[in-house]
C-alpha cells in the first residue's frame, strides 16, 4: 500500500481531490540535482544542500563531478554522465562523496536524461544516503519475510476497513485466497463470522490510536465451516513518518486448543468447587427432607435450572425395593428447586406427594437399572417419557426444556431414588462432564440421605413406642382438672424417655408423676415404659412418695445402668394437701390466686438408679383453685441462658391462675421450647377442684 494512498470511503471508490503526502521520501531525504550538458549544476534542492553540505549559491554553476564526487572517481563519473547524455539510458550506483566539511559518505545515485519543450537536454541526478537506503531495504525485507513465513495471520486494512493485503497464514485461517480479500470488508470475506465487534474495535483504533490486544473472537470460517474456532486478534493503527493514518494492522492467532483446554480446566475447577460445596452443605442434619433440599440447592443453578430429589416410596418406608422390567415406580418427591411458580417447577411432583411412574418413564429406567439417563437434546416425543403426566409434559414443553439428566441415588448397594435435572434457561446441553458431576453429587448425597432415612425410621419407631406408653388422655378425677403435653425431640436428635402420668388412687386421691430417663432412642423409651408400669403398680399400694421412689430406685438399678429423674406427688382433696418426693428432678411450680407463682422448695434428691440414698417427702398446701406445674428439663434448658433465668421466665408466664389449663400448656410450649432443642418435653398441669 502506498504511503500516499488516500482514505477509501465505505463504497470502495477512490477519494477525489488532494490527499495527504507520504513520509517515505522524507525518511530517505532524496536529493535532486539538475545538470546541463556540460555537467554544471543548474538546479539544487534543499535535500541536496543537506546531503552535500553546500548551499544553492555555492553549488549552482559548479561542475557537479568536482563538487559532489570524491576526486578519485571523477573520471569514471564523467564517463557515466556522458553515456547517459548520449544514450538516454538511466544509470544507478553508489559512490562515496566528499561533503563540504571534508567528511565522506556513501550515497546511492540514480541519473537520467531530461528533455524540455525547447529540445534542450539536461541530466537529473537523484541521491540518497546509502546507509538510510540499506536500513529501509533491510527493514522492508525483514518485515516481508516475517509476514509471509509467520504462523500468525496478518492483514492490513485501509481506513475504510477493507483488506489491502493478507499473509499466507491468514489465507489458511480464513480459507479464502489472498486475492479474494483485497478490496473487501471482513463481513464480505467471512459472512459466517460475527464481525461486528472486530469492526467496532478497528474503528476505535483508527480514531484513538489505542491498540486492541488479544481480543477473543469465536466463530467459523470456510477453512472449517463445521466447527467453532477461537481466535485472539490484535489491532494496531498504521501511521507514516508524518503521522498520517494509513489504516489498521491486524494479527490473528488460532487459540482454539488453548481455549478448549482453558474451558475444560475451568469446568474441572467448577466441578471441584461444586463437590466441595456439596460436602459442606449436604448432610448438616439427619432430617430426610432437609437433606434432600440441600442436594437440590447445590444442583441449582450450578448444574441445572430445575432439580428434583425423588425417593422410592418403599425405601422411605424402610423396605427394600427392586423393580422388574414391567413394574411401575412408586416415587415420593422430597425436594424441588428452585422454589417458584415457573412452568418447569410446576411440572415436577410437589414435595411430599407420591406418584406412580410407568415402566417406560425415564426416571423409572434410572431407578430400575441404577444407571444415569441422559437426553442431550430433548425433542417433543421425549417429553411424555420425562413428565409424570400429559399435563406436565405440556408444561415442560412451554418451559423450554431442552436437555434432561437423571442419575440414581445409590447407597450401600441399594438404589434409593433419583436426582432429576432439567435445563430450560442454560442453553448448553448436558454433557459427559455434567453426568460425572451429577453422579458425584448423587453418590455423596445418597449416603447422607440413607443415614437420614434410617435415622428417621428408628426415630419414628421410638416415637411410636414412646407415645404408645404414654396416656393419650389423663384420667378424669373429681378432685383435679388436668392438662398435659408431650413434645418429642427436635429432628436432629432421637426420641428421649420423658413421661408423665395421672393415677387415680383410693379415697379420691390422685398420684401425679413426671419423669425423664437419661439417654435417647428405643432403649430410653423402653426403660421409660418399665418405670411407668412399675410406678403405676407401686402407686396402687398407696405408699408414701419417698418410699415409692426407693422402690423405683431399685427397679432402675436393675435396668442395665439406666438413670432417671422423677417427681412423684399424691394429692389428697380432703386434706387439701399434696405429698411430694423428688428424685433429682426440677421442682414443680405452684400457682395460687393472689400470690406470685413459686417453685416448691423440695429436697432435690438423687436420680433413680444411683442407689444407696434415701428420699424425703414434703407436704404442701394445695387448695381448690391452686395449680401444680410439672415439667421436664427440655422445656426450660437452653445453651444460651442459665437455668435460673429460664425458671424465672417460666414463672413469669404463670401469672394468671384463671387461664384455662390447655391454654397454659400451649403458652409454655410455644414460648419456652426451642424448635432445635435436642430433648423431649413432658408437661403436666393439675388444678385442684372443690369436692362436690
Phi, psi and omega in degrees: 000129181294146178294336182261014182296136180283149174301137180267131176290174186299330184277359176087355180286147179293151181290149177259150176090186183294151178235158180295146179288154174276170183248001185294317180296327178293323178295318180288331183060048185290124178265140179239137182223134177248132182242150173274186185291342177272355181089013177272150183281123178247340176222139186218114185277159176303325179294326176294320177300319181289322184287317186261342177091358180259142175283168179298320180299324180283334187265322185299133179088350180274154173291127186296321184298318181290328185274326193253337189244149177297144188300333182289345182251010186297314182296317180296318181293322179298320179294317180297321180296319180295320179296319180296316183291327183280317187264337184081004179273138181288160178221143178221146179179179181239137180220149171283142178242159174250119180283168181301326182280003177094349179282160179245155181207140175280132185229139174273129180245148167221123183241143178210156180272142179241150178225126179265182186287351177266358181088003179283147184252138177224171176236135177253127176244129176247133184223143177214149179300127186294324180296322178293317180297315181296319180298316179294322178298318180295317180296319179295316180296317179297313181299316182296317181293317181295317182294318183288324185263351183292142173285351178274136178284132179234146175211155173240127176251142176281184183291347173265010179062037173253145182296134172255318178203153174222152179266169182302325181297320180288327173305315182292318181297316184277337184072026182228131179301152182301321183297331181278354174276319192300129178085359182243157179275167178299320180297324180285324182284321184234076183293339180283347185263137174280095187267007185302312183294323180294313181295321178296319177295321179296321179295321178295321179296318177298321184282318189257336185081356179279127183286159170253124187245123172052046173283145186262139178225133180240134179174198183229149178230168176301340179295329178208077189289349185259001183219143175286141173237160178239130180236147169255120181238147178235148183232134180226141177279137177261133179225151175271184184296339180269000180087006178285136181285125181259331183158207183230133172266137182237131172241139185227130178234130177281114182244029184303312182294317178296321180295317178298317179298321179294317179297318179295320178295319178294321178296319178296318177298319180296319179297317179297321179295319179294318179296317178297319178297319180296320180299326181277330189259337184264130177091027179287341177224177174255025175271126185298309182296319181294320178298319177297319179296323179296320177296315180296323180296323179291324184287334183247128003260009185301323186245328185211164175275330177224131178230139177228140176247117184237136176244149172297133185298325179297324179293318179299324181280000177091013179251150175283150183222124173234136184254135172276170183301332184252010182267144174280158178257123175266112192239138175251123179285132179250328183203146174222133176225143002283159177277108182187185185254020180294159183296324179293324179289319180293339178284342180278160177291131177297143179305135181094343182277144176256129182230151178253120180256126183297161182302334183274356180288148184292324179292327175295317177300321182296311183283336179286317184268339185071022180240154177292147176240121184237128171238098185300308181242106182284127176254169182302323182287347178277336187302317180298333179277346179265317187281159179280342183203164176302324179294319178294326177297321177296317179298318180295322178297317179291330181285348179085031177299122182235350179209141187223143179212132173232130178236144183284149171264108186240126177224130179054038176079003182247134176281118181269326185173214184212150168261116187255121187236138180225146174241125177238323181261317176298118186287342183282136175286158174298139177235186184295327177296321177295323178298316179299316180295316180298320178297319180297314178299315182297320181296317179293317183288327184299320179297317179294319179295320179295317176301317182294320182287324176291320177298316181296321178296317178295320180294318179298322178296313180296320181294320178298316177298315181301311183293326180292335181271346180266151176292131179291322176220121179303144179301145178274127176240157182284339186261348184226142166257128188234142171223148184212160175215146168232123180243113180294167181297161176299164187294344181274000180223166182277166177294141181262198184241033178286145176208164173217163178201151174234118189239111176294137179239169179293154178075019178079004179280161181222134174264135178242128186227136168223131181217168183213112176278130178294144181100189184206171177087193185298322181299314179296320180295320179294318177298317177303318180298321179294315181294322179295318178297316179297319180297317180297319180294314181292326180298328180296341179276358179056046179281156171298141183308317181295320179295321179297318179296328178296318178294319178296326178298317178294320179298317181293322181298333181275000185258054171053064173063027179282148177228139179211152171253156185199144169240127180236125182230145176238121180264128175246104184292337181285321178272352183054048182221162170232132172259125190230139172231147187235134176242077175071017184259162175293143186290145175292159175256142177247133181241123179229144181296135178082359180231152178290147176301149184217155170270131181294137180273093183243148169299131186294321183071184179245157180297154174295139181102345178286314175080153173083005182236134180281153177253158182240147176252132178243135178257129179233152177289142180211083184275162176307136183095340178286154179235145169242131181246112176256143186203162173256167188295339179298341179285324191246339185278137172220168179276344188258351183228152176286158181295323179298319178297318183290321178294321177296323178294319179299316180298325180294336179278346181264047188268000184228096181296340182272353181295139177303142185298323179298319178294322179295318176302312181297320180298314181296315180295315183295324186270321188265325188276122179277140181301329181266013178296133184267032181216152176288168175225127169243132184226131180222125179237129179236135178240129181289140181246154172291135177289142180293000000 
